[in-house]
């Protein structure tokens, strides 16, 4: 089930600066669904459950996806 038209995407505060482009956007306004998209490709939307989002953000915070390594 797709809710594309219902997603209310937001950017992080750092990406709200007009000089910054190509930012990730997140929508959490649909209960149980987290939607992600790239501001440069707004038609490509990835969705996941709230539990998957929690797992992803925990892994990011733990450095599992550290690209500088």
Jmol script that loads the backbone (N, CA, C; Angstrom):
load data "model"
ATOM      1  N   UNK A   1       0.849  -1.190   0.000  1.00  0.00           N
ATOM      2  CA  UNK A   1       0.000   0.000   0.000  1.00  0.00           C
ATOM      3  C   UNK A   1       0.885   1.241   0.000  1.00  0.00           C
ATOM      4  N   UNK A   2       0.651   2.130  -0.913  1.00  0.00           N
ATOM      5  CA  UNK A   2       1.462   3.327  -1.047  1.00  0.00           C
ATOM      6  C   UNK A   2       0.676   4.552  -0.592  1.00  0.00           C
ATOM      7  N   UNK A   3       1.354   5.411   0.139  1.00  0.00           N
ATOM      8  CA  UNK A   3       0.745   6.640   0.640  1.00  0.00           C
ATOM      9  C   UNK A   3       1.481   7.860   0.084  1.00  0.00           C
ATOM     10  N   UNK A   4       2.101   7.734  -1.090  1.00  0.00           N
ATOM     11  CA  UNK A   4       2.981   8.778  -1.613  1.00  0.00           C
ATOM     12  C   UNK A   4       2.390  10.181  -1.507  1.00  0.00           C
ATOM     13  N   UNK A   5       1.144  10.332  -1.842  1.00  0.00           N
ATOM     14  CA  UNK A   5       0.544  11.668  -1.844  1.00  0.00           C
ATOM     15  C   UNK A   5       0.267  12.175  -0.432  1.00  0.00           C
ATOM     16  N   UNK A   6       0.279  11.277   0.534  1.00  0.00           N
ATOM     17  CA  UNK A   6      -0.033  11.655   1.901  1.00  0.00           C
ATOM     18  C   UNK A   6       1.205  11.958   2.734  1.00  0.00           C
ATOM     19  N   UNK A   7       2.385  11.589   2.249  1.00  0.00           N
ATOM     20  CA  UNK A   7       3.595  11.806   3.030  1.00  0.00           C
ATOM     21  C   UNK A   7       3.879  13.296   3.183  1.00  0.00           C
ATOM     22  N   UNK A   8       4.226  13.696   4.382  1.00  0.00           N
ATOM     23  CA  UNK A   8       4.628  15.077   4.659  1.00  0.00           C
ATOM     24  C   UNK A   8       6.127  15.049   4.959  1.00  0.00           C
ATOM     25  N   UNK A   9       6.932  15.213   3.931  1.00  0.00           N
ATOM     26  CA  UNK A   9       8.380  15.122   4.074  1.00  0.00           C
ATOM     27  C   UNK A   9       8.962  16.380   4.703  1.00  0.00           C
ATOM     28  N   UNK A  10       9.970  16.184   5.536  1.00  0.00           N
ATOM     29  CA  UNK A  10      10.697  17.292   6.146  1.00  0.00           C
ATOM     30  C   UNK A  10      12.195  17.042   5.993  1.00  0.00           C
ATOM     31  N   UNK A  11      12.956  18.129   6.035  1.00  0.00           N
ATOM     32  CA  UNK A  11      14.417  18.063   5.979  1.00  0.00           C
ATOM     33  C   UNK A  11      14.975  18.381   7.354  1.00  0.00           C
ATOM     34  N   UNK A  12      16.212  17.998   7.583  1.00  0.00           N
ATOM     35  CA  UNK A  12      16.867  18.391   8.828  1.00  0.00           C
ATOM     36  C   UNK A  12      17.091  19.892   8.811  1.00  0.00           C
ATOM     37  N   UNK A  13      17.330  20.464   9.956  1.00  0.00           N
ATOM     38  CA  UNK A  13      17.541  21.911  10.054  1.00  0.00           C
ATOM     39  C   UNK A  13      18.696  22.366   9.163  1.00  0.00           C
ATOM     40  N   UNK A  14      19.779  21.586   9.092  1.00  0.00           N
ATOM     41  CA  UNK A  14      20.939  21.960   8.272  1.00  0.00           C
ATOM     42  C   UNK A  14      20.580  22.044   6.797  1.00  0.00           C
ATOM     43  N   UNK A  15      19.618  21.243   6.361  1.00  0.00           N
ATOM     44  CA  UNK A  15      19.238  21.215   4.955  1.00  0.00           C
ATOM     45  C   UNK A  15      18.201  22.269   4.593  1.00  0.00           C
ATOM     46  N   UNK A  16      17.697  22.979   5.544  1.00  0.00           N
ATOM     47  CA  UNK A  16      16.714  24.028   5.249  1.00  0.00           C
ATOM     48  C   UNK A  16      17.367  25.305   4.727  1.00  0.00           C
ATOM     49  N   UNK A  17      18.696  25.350   4.803  1.00  0.00           N
ATOM     50  CA  UNK A  17      19.458  26.474   4.270  1.00  0.00           C
ATOM     51  C   UNK A  17      19.412  26.391   2.743  1.00  0.00           C
ATOM     52  N   UNK A  18      19.044  27.464   2.085  1.00  0.00           N
ATOM     53  CA  UNK A  18      18.903  27.481   0.628  1.00  0.00           C
ATOM     54  C   UNK A  18      20.207  27.150  -0.100  1.00  0.00           C
ATOM     55  N   UNK A  19      21.347  27.321   0.576  1.00  0.00           N
ATOM     56  CA  UNK A  19      22.640  27.021  -0.062  1.00  0.00           C
ATOM     57  C   UNK A  19      22.955  25.530  -0.055  1.00  0.00           C
ATOM     58  N   UNK A  20      22.185  24.754   0.708  1.00  0.00           N
ATOM     59  CA  UNK A  20      22.400  23.315   0.801  1.00  0.00           C
ATOM     60  C   UNK A  20      21.369  22.624  -0.071  1.00  0.00           C
ATOM     61  N   UNK A  21      21.839  21.700  -0.897  1.00  0.00           N
ATOM     62  CA  UNK A  21      20.890  20.952  -1.713  1.00  0.00           C
ATOM     63  C   UNK A  21      21.157  19.455  -1.575  1.00  0.00           C
ATOM     64  N   UNK A  22      20.335  18.655  -2.210  1.00  0.00           N
ATOM     65  CA  UNK A  22      20.478  17.210  -2.201  1.00  0.00           C
ATOM     66  C   UNK A  22      20.474  16.657  -0.777  1.00  0.00           C
ATOM     67  N   UNK A  23      19.378  16.858  -0.092  1.00  0.00           N
ATOM     68  CA  UNK A  23      19.247  16.425   1.298  1.00  0.00           C
ATOM     69  C   UNK A  23      18.274  15.268   1.434  1.00  0.00           C
ATOM     70  N   UNK A  24      18.523  14.398   2.411  1.00  0.00           N
ATOM     71  CA  UNK A  24      17.520  13.372   2.682  1.00  0.00           C
ATOM     72  C   UNK A  24      16.303  14.011   3.338  1.00  0.00           C
ATOM     73  N   UNK A  25      15.153  13.475   3.018  1.00  0.00           N
ATOM     74  CA  UNK A  25      13.902  13.942   3.595  1.00  0.00           C
ATOM     75  C   UNK A  25      13.182  12.752   4.222  1.00  0.00           C
ATOM     76  N   UNK A  26      12.538  12.989   5.343  1.00  0.00           N
ATOM     77  CA  UNK A  26      11.870  11.925   6.082  1.00  0.00           C
ATOM     78  C   UNK A  26      10.426  12.332   6.349  1.00  0.00           C
ATOM     79  N   UNK A  27       9.524  11.359   6.230  1.00  0.00           N
ATOM     80  CA  UNK A  27       8.119  11.575   6.578  1.00  0.00           C
ATOM     81  C   UNK A  27       7.722  10.538   7.619  1.00  0.00           C
ATOM     82  N   UNK A  28       7.150  11.020   8.713  1.00  0.00           N
ATOM     83  CA  UNK A  28       6.694  10.103   9.768  1.00  0.00           C
ATOM     84  C   UNK A  28       5.232  10.353  10.123  1.00  0.00           C
ATOM     85  N   UNK A  29       4.508  10.996   9.224  1.00  0.00           N
ATOM     86  CA  UNK A  29       3.122  11.364   9.517  1.00  0.00           C
ATOM     87  C   UNK A  29       2.116  10.233   9.280  1.00  0.00           C
ATOM     88  N   UNK A  30       2.513   9.128   8.683  1.00  0.00           N
ATOM     89  CA  UNK A  30       1.641   7.971   8.494  1.00  0.00           C
ATOM     90  C   UNK A  30       1.960   6.980   9.611  1.00  0.00           C
ATOM     91  N   UNK A  31       1.035   6.677  10.494  1.00  0.00           N
ATOM     92  CA  UNK A  31       1.315   5.781  11.625  1.00  0.00           C
ATOM     93  C   UNK A  31       1.927   4.449  11.192  1.00  0.00           C
ATOM     94  N   UNK A  32       3.051   4.103  11.814  1.00  0.00           N
ATOM     95  CA  UNK A  32       3.717   2.838  11.553  1.00  0.00           C
ATOM     96  C   UNK A  32       4.602   2.806  10.328  1.00  0.00           C
ATOM     97  N   UNK A  33       4.655   3.910   9.574  1.00  0.00           N
ATOM     98  CA  UNK A  33       5.444   3.955   8.338  1.00  0.00           C
ATOM     99  C   UNK A  33       6.423   5.125   8.403  1.00  0.00           C
ATOM    100  N   UNK A  34       7.661   4.864   8.016  1.00  0.00           N
ATOM    101  CA  UNK A  34       8.654   5.924   7.853  1.00  0.00           C
ATOM    102  C   UNK A  34       9.024   5.924   6.373  1.00  0.00           C
ATOM    103  N   UNK A  35       8.964   7.079   5.756  1.00  0.00           N
ATOM    104  CA  UNK A  35       9.291   7.215   4.337  1.00  0.00           C
ATOM    105  C   UNK A  35      10.526   8.087   4.189  1.00  0.00           C
ATOM    106  N   UNK A  36      11.393   7.697   3.271  1.00  0.00           N
ATOM    107  CA  UNK A  36      12.629   8.431   2.991  1.00  0.00           C
ATOM    108  C   UNK A  36      12.687   8.757   1.514  1.00  0.00           C
ATOM    109  N   UNK A  37      13.274   9.893   1.205  1.00  0.00           N
ATOM    110  CA  UNK A  37      13.545  10.236  -0.189  1.00  0.00           C
ATOM    111  C   UNK A  37      14.703  11.214  -0.242  1.00  0.00           C
ATOM    112  N   UNK A  38      15.277  11.348  -1.410  1.00  0.00           N
ATOM    113  CA  UNK A  38      16.350  12.296  -1.678  1.00  0.00           C
ATOM    114  C   UNK A  38      15.696  13.519  -2.314  1.00  0.00           C
ATOM    115  N   UNK A  39      16.036  14.692  -1.849  1.00  0.00           N
ATOM    116  CA  UNK A  39      15.409  15.904  -2.390  1.00  0.00           C
ATOM    117  C   UNK A  39      15.661  16.073  -3.882  1.00  0.00           C
ATOM    118  N   UNK A  40      16.745  15.500  -4.414  1.00  0.00           N
ATOM    119  CA  UNK A  40      17.022  15.568  -5.850  1.00  0.00           C
ATOM    120  C   UNK A  40      16.220  14.551  -6.656  1.00  0.00           C
ATOM    121  N   UNK A  41      15.698  13.520  -5.980  1.00  0.00           N
ATOM    122  CA  UNK A  41      14.903  12.493  -6.656  1.00  0.00           C
ATOM    123  C   UNK A  41      13.618  12.238  -5.852  1.00  0.00           C
ATOM    124  N   UNK A  42      12.753  13.226  -5.766  1.00  0.00           N
ATOM    125  CA  UNK A  42      11.580  13.122  -4.890  1.00  0.00           C
ATOM    126  C   UNK A  42      10.580  12.042  -5.283  1.00  0.00           C
ATOM    127  N   UNK A  43      10.652  11.534  -6.508  1.00  0.00           N
ATOM    128  CA  UNK A  43       9.712  10.492  -6.922  1.00  0.00           C
ATOM    129  C   UNK A  43      10.129   9.098  -6.457  1.00  0.00           C
ATOM    130  N   UNK A  44      11.370   8.958  -5.981  1.00  0.00           N
ATOM    131  CA  UNK A  44      11.841   7.676  -5.470  1.00  0.00           C
ATOM    132  C   UNK A  44      11.704   7.689  -3.958  1.00  0.00           C
ATOM    133  N   UNK A  45      10.786   6.890  -3.454  1.00  0.00           N
ATOM    134  CA  UNK A  45      10.484   6.863  -2.021  1.00  0.00           C
ATOM    135  C   UNK A  45      10.734   5.465  -1.483  1.00  0.00           C
ATOM    136  N   UNK A  46      11.447   5.395  -0.388  1.00  0.00           N
ATOM    137  CA  UNK A  46      11.694   4.134   0.312  1.00  0.00           C
ATOM    138  C   UNK A  46      10.897   4.170   1.605  1.00  0.00           C
ATOM    139  N   UNK A  47      10.158   3.111   1.870  1.00  0.00           N
ATOM    140  CA  UNK A  47       9.391   3.061   3.109  1.00  0.00           C
ATOM    141  C   UNK A  47       9.882   1.908   3.979  1.00  0.00           C
ATOM    142  N   UNK A  48       9.669   2.048   5.270  1.00  0.00           N
ATOM    143  CA  UNK A  48      10.001   1.008   6.230  1.00  0.00           C
ATOM    144  C   UNK A  48       9.086   1.150   7.430  1.00  0.00           C
ATOM    145  N   UNK A  49       9.094   0.121   8.258  1.00  0.00           N
ATOM    146  CA  UNK A  49       8.291   0.184   9.474  1.00  0.00           C
ATOM    147  C   UNK A  49       9.008   1.054  10.496  1.00  0.00           C
ATOM    148  N   UNK A  50       8.290   1.450  11.516  1.00  0.00           N
ATOM    149  CA  UNK A  50       8.901   2.232  12.593  1.00  0.00           C
ATOM    150  C   UNK A  50      10.005   1.429  13.274  1.00  0.00           C
ATOM    151  N   UNK A  51       9.807   0.123  13.435  1.00  0.00           N
ATOM    152  CA  UNK A  51      10.828  -0.731  14.056  1.00  0.00           C
ATOM    153  C   UNK A  51      12.089  -0.795  13.184  1.00  0.00           C
ATOM    154  N   UNK A  52      11.923  -0.900  11.878  1.00  0.00           N
ATOM    155  CA  UNK A  52      13.079  -0.907  10.976  1.00  0.00           C
ATOM    156  C   UNK A  52      13.820   0.428  11.042  1.00  0.00           C
ATOM    157  N   UNK A  53      13.074   1.532  11.125  1.00  0.00           N
ATOM    158  CA  UNK A  53      13.690   2.859  11.257  1.00  0.00           C
ATOM    159  C   UNK A  53      14.511   2.936  12.536  1.00  0.00           C
ATOM    160  N   UNK A  54      13.964   2.428  13.627  1.00  0.00           N
ATOM    161  CA  UNK A  54      14.681   2.420  14.903  1.00  0.00           C
ATOM    162  C   UNK A  54      15.976   1.624  14.782  1.00  0.00           C
ATOM    163  N   UNK A  55      15.914   0.461  14.136  1.00  0.00           N
ATOM    164  CA  UNK A  55      17.114  -0.358  13.931  1.00  0.00           C
ATOM    165  C   UNK A  55      18.136   0.369  13.059  1.00  0.00           C
ATOM    166  N   UNK A  56      17.672   1.001  11.996  1.00  0.00           N
ATOM    167  CA  UNK A  56      18.569   1.729  11.097  1.00  0.00           C
ATOM    168  C   UNK A  56      19.254   2.883  11.809  1.00  0.00           C
ATOM    169  N   UNK A  57      18.492   3.701  12.514  1.00  0.00           N
ATOM    170  CA  UNK A  57      19.100   4.850  13.177  1.00  0.00           C
ATOM    171  C   UNK A  57      20.052   4.419  14.292  1.00  0.00           C
ATOM    172  N   UNK A  58      19.750   3.316  14.972  1.00  0.00           N
ATOM    173  CA  UNK A  58      20.672   2.797  15.997  1.00  0.00           C
ATOM    174  C   UNK A  58      21.975   2.345  15.355  1.00  0.00           C
ATOM    175  N   UNK A  59      21.884   1.697  14.197  1.00  0.00           N
ATOM    176  CA  UNK A  59      23.092   1.241  13.492  1.00  0.00           C
ATOM    177  C   UNK A  59      23.920   2.428  13.015  1.00  0.00           C
ATOM    178  N   UNK A  60      23.265   3.464  12.521  1.00  0.00           N
ATOM    179  CA  UNK A  60      23.987   4.666  12.084  1.00  0.00           C
ATOM    180  C   UNK A  60      24.693   5.318  13.264  1.00  0.00           C
ATOM    181  N   UNK A  61      23.975   5.466  14.368  1.00  0.00           N
ATOM    182  CA  UNK A  61      24.563   6.072  15.563  1.00  0.00           C
ATOM    183  C   UNK A  61      25.735   5.251  16.106  1.00  0.00           C
ATOM    184  N   UNK A  62      25.675   3.929  15.934  1.00  0.00           N
ATOM    185  CA  UNK A  62      26.742   3.050  16.412  1.00  0.00           C
ATOM    186  C   UNK A  62      27.942   3.016  15.476  1.00  0.00           C
ATOM    187  N   UNK A  63      27.834   3.700  14.317  1.00  0.00           N
ATOM    188  CA  UNK A  63      28.955   3.757  13.394  1.00  0.00           C
ATOM    189  C   UNK A  63      29.018   2.625  12.393  1.00  0.00           C
ATOM    190  N   UNK A  64      27.979   1.813  12.302  1.00  0.00           N
ATOM    191  CA  UNK A  64      27.987   0.673  11.385  1.00  0.00           C
ATOM    192  C   UNK A  64      28.063   1.090   9.927  1.00  0.00           C
ATOM    193  N   UNK A  65      27.651   2.308   9.625  1.00  0.00           N
ATOM    194  CA  UNK A  65      27.678   2.802   8.251  1.00  0.00           C
ATOM    195  C   UNK A  65      28.620   3.982   8.109  1.00  0.00           C
ATOM    196  N   UNK A  66      29.689   3.961   8.859  1.00  0.00           N
ATOM    197  CA  UNK A  66      30.662   5.044   8.845  1.00  0.00           C
ATOM    198  C   UNK A  66      31.460   4.994   7.539  1.00  0.00           C
ATOM    199  N   UNK A  67      31.226   5.936   6.660  1.00  0.00           N
ATOM    200  CA  UNK A  67      31.895   5.966   5.365  1.00  0.00           C
ATOM    201  C   UNK A  67      33.312   6.508   5.443  1.00  0.00           C
ATOM    202  N   UNK A  68      33.681   7.078   6.573  1.00  0.00           N
ATOM    203  CA  UNK A  68      35.032   7.642   6.692  1.00  0.00           C
ATOM    204  C   UNK A  68      36.052   6.583   7.100  1.00  0.00           C
ATOM    205  N   UNK A  69      35.585   5.397   7.424  1.00  0.00           N
ATOM    206  CA  UNK A  69      36.504   4.322   7.864  1.00  0.00           C
ATOM    207  C   UNK A  69      37.248   3.729   6.699  1.00  0.00           C
TER     208      UNK A  69
END
end "model"
wireframe off; spacefill off
backbone 0.3
color backbone group
